[in-house]
Amino acid sequence: MTVLTALYFRAGSLPIVQALFRGLGALVVAIVLNACLTLGRTTLQGWQGVLLAALALLAMVLKVHFLIVLVGTAILAVPLYRFAGTGTPPAPEAKR
């Protein structure tokens, strides 16, 4: 990371360096997107999880503070899972 910072400050105005950092930005976006998809596949099982994720996303888009979204989702999850007949949220499947 220090080498990339030094490279940027020494030659950040060169087109090749700018292209390199644009490519690195796209790589970071792809890694984060892959992590989101993998996490979503393992955790969003059942309509309760999808509903909670959709409501949390809506709250974040409306710029509700993150801690309020987190606590509100946890509070809402209790009756959703308790009274929907499932008892508890599904546990992640163990890899074999």
Stockholm file with secondary structure:
# STOCKHOLM 1.0

chainA/1-96         MTVLTALYFRAGSLPIVQALFRGLGALVVAIVLNACLTLGRTTLQGWQGVLLAALALLAMVLKVHFLIVLVGTAILAVPLYRFAGTGTPPAPEAKR
#=GR chainA/1-96 SS CHHHHHHHHHHTTSHHHHHHHHHHHHHHHHHHHHHHHHHHHHHCCSHHHHHHHHHHHHHHHTTCCHHHHHHHHHHHHHHHHHHTTCCSCCCCCCCC
#=GC SS_cons        CHHHHHHHHHHTTSHHHHHHHHHHHHHHHHHHHHHHHHHHHHHCCSHHHHHHHHHHHHHHHTTCCHHHHHHHHHHHHHHHHHHTTCCSCCCCCCCC
//
